[in-house]
Amino acid sequence: MIEIKKTNFIFSLLIILLIGLILGYIIASTKSAVIKTVYLNNNETKTNTNQNLTRKIEKNNLTANQAVDVSNSDALLWAEDATLAGILLESETFDSEGKSNGWTINYYSKSKGMSYFVTVKNGESRGGEEKTVATPLQTLKGEMIDSSKLAESFYSSYPQDSEIISLKMYYSEGAKKFRWTLFFTGGSHTINAEI
């Protein structure tokens, strides 16, 4: 009888041990799945954050035309007849796509007889400044040729690492139209700025 009790006791211990092992395996597997899910979710978050950061950087660098779009609402709040009268590069960066993180957009209002300069920095309008002009300014009548075309023309003729000194879109009295001129250490490069 003692033998049977001893056998039952060992058998019970083995069952308890086996149940413990099975429960341990289930708990470990569940924990592993939870950790794996958290790890994957964290990696997805990091990836999404990196993608958002990339998009943000791309958004901050605008072509001149994109900068005009950003500045338009400020200009129209200043004067309903605000019309594009010039653009200046306000940055040391001007990439091969014609993008930069800094532009100043010049508007002119015939009704006010004044100019309004809107600064666009890192993809956002930073507001404008009103200035008196001595004589009425010419304003863009046709469609503007974007800075991307200037970059394409410039970088196909000159090295990518050319140091840009200044860049502007302005009305040329001699040509009787708007022009883009990019000044760099080796000289200047000019193309038409309106169609």
C-alpha positions in Angstrom: 0.0 0.0 0.0 2.9 2.3 0.7 4.3 1.4 -2.7 1.0 2.5 -4.4 1.0 5.8 -2.5 4.6 6.4 -3.4 3.8 5.6 -7.1 0.8 7.9 -7.0 2.8 10.6 -5.4 5.6 10.4 -8.1 3.0 10.2 -10.8 1.2 13.3 -9.4 4.6 15.1 -9.2 5.3 14.2 -12.9 1.8 15.5 -13.9 2.3 18.7 -12.0 5.8 19.1 -13.5 4.4 18.4 -17.0 1.5 20.9 -16.5 4.1 23.5 -15.2 6.2 22.9 -18.3 3.3 23.3 -20.6 2.1 26.5 -18.8 5.6 27.8 -18.9 5.9 27.2 -22.6 2.5 28.8 -23.3 3.4 31.9 -21.2 6.8 32.2 -22.8 5.3 31.9 -26.3 2.7 34.5 -25.5 5.2 36.9 -24.0 7.5 36.4 -27.0 4.6 37.1 -29.4 3.8 40.3 -27.4 7.4 41.4 -27.3 7.7 40.7 -31.1 4.5 42.7 -31.8 5.8 45.6 -29.7 9.2 45.4 -31.4 7.6 45.4 -34.8 5.2 48.2 -33.9 8.2 50.3 -32.6 10.1 49.6 -35.8 7.1 50.6 -37.9 6.8 53.8 -35.8 10.5 54.5 -36.4 10.2 53.9 -40.1 7.1 56.1 -40.3 8.9 58.8 -38.3 11.8 58.6 -40.7 9.5 58.8 -43.7 7.7 61.8 -42.2 11.0 63.4 -41.5 12.0 62.8 -45.1 8.7 64.3 -46.4 9.2 67.3 -44.1 12.7 67.9 -45.4 11.4 67.7 -49.0 8.5 70.0 -48.2 10.9 72.6 -46.7 12.8 72.9 -49.9 10.6 74.5 -52.5 11.0 75.7 -56.0 10.2 79.3 -56.7 6.8 78.5 -58.0 6.0 76.5 -54.9 7.2 79.4 -52.7 4.9 81.8 -54.7 2.0 79.5 -53.9 2.9 79.6 -50.2 3.2 83.4 -50.2 0.1 84.2 -52.3 -2.4 84.3 -49.4 -0.3 86.8 -47.4 0.1 89.0 -50.5 -3.7 88.9 -51.2 -4.5 89.8 -47.6 -2.2 92.8 -48.0 -3.8 93.9 -51.3 -6.4 92.3 -53.5 -4.5 93.4 -56.6 -1.1 92.1 -55.4 0.8 90.8 -58.4 4.2 89.0 -58.7 7.0 91.5 -59.4 10.2 89.6 -58.5 11.8 86.8 -56.6 15.1 86.6 -54.7 16.9 83.5 -53.3 17.4 83.9 -49.6 19.6 80.9 -48.9 22.9 79.4 -49.8 21.2 76.3 -51.1 19.8 75.9 -54.6 19.8 72.3 -55.7 19.6 70.6 -59.2 15.8 70.6 -59.0 15.6 74.3 -58.5 14.6 74.0 -54.8 15.8 76.1 -51.8 14.8 76.5 -48.2 14.6 80.3 -48.5 12.9 82.7 -50.9 11.6 86.3 -50.8 8.7 87.0 -53.1 8.1 90.6 -54.2 4.5 91.6 -55.0 3.3 95.0 -56.3 -0.1 96.7 -55.8 -1.0 99.3 -58.4 -3.8 100.5 -56.1 -1.4 101.1 -53.2 1.6 102.0 -55.3 3.7 99.9 -53.0 5.6 96.6 -52.8 5.2 93.8 -50.4 8.0 91.3 -49.7 6.9 87.9 -48.4 9.7 85.7 -46.9 9.2 81.9 -47.4 11.5 79.9 -45.1 11.6 76.2 -44.7 8.3 75.8 -46.6 6.3 78.3 -44.6 5.5 82.0 -45.0 7.1 84.2 -42.5 4.9 87.2 -43.2 5.6 90.3 -45.3 7.0 93.8 -45.2 5.5 96.7 -47.1 7.9 99.1 -48.9 7.4 102.3 -50.9 8.7 102.2 -54.5 9.9 105.2 -56.5 8.2 104.2 -59.7 5.5 101.7 -60.5 6.9 98.2 -60.9 6.4 95.8 -63.8 4.4 92.7 -62.8 4.4 89.3 -64.4 1.7 89.1 -67.0 2.2 85.6 -68.4 3.1 82.3 -66.9 6.2 82.1 -64.8 9.0 79.6 -65.8 9.8 77.8 -62.5 13.3 77.8 -60.9 13.5 74.1 -61.8 14.1 75.1 -65.4 16.8 77.5 -64.4 18.5 74.7 -62.4 18.2 72.3 -65.3 19.7 74.9 -67.6 22.5 75.9 -65.2 23.5 72.5 -63.9 23.7 71.0 -67.4 26.3 73.7 -68.2 28.2 74.1 -64.9 29.4 71.8 -62.1 27.0 70.7 -59.3 29.3 72.2 -56.7 29.3 75.7 -58.2 29.1 78.3 -55.4 25.9 80.3 -55.8 26.3 83.9 -54.9 22.7 85.2 -55.6 19.7 84.4 -57.7 16.8 86.6 -58.8 13.8 86.8 -61.0 13.3 90.4 -62.2 11.9 92.5 -65.0 14.6 93.3 -67.6 14.1 96.6 -69.3 16.4 95.6 -72.1 14.6 92.3 -72.8 11.2 93.7 -72.0 10.4 90.6 -70.1 11.1 88.8 -66.8 14.4 87.0 -66.6 16.1 84.6 -64.2 19.7 85.4 -63.4 21.9 83.2 -61.3 25.2 84.6 -60.1 28.0 82.2 -59.2 31.7 82.3 -58.6 32.4 81.7 -62.3 30.0 84.3 -63.7 26.3 84.5 -64.3 23.6 82.4 -66.0 20.4 83.9 -67.4 17.2 82.5 -68.9 13.7 83.8 -69.6 11.4 83.7 -66.6 8.1 84.0 -68.4 6.3 82.3 -71.2 
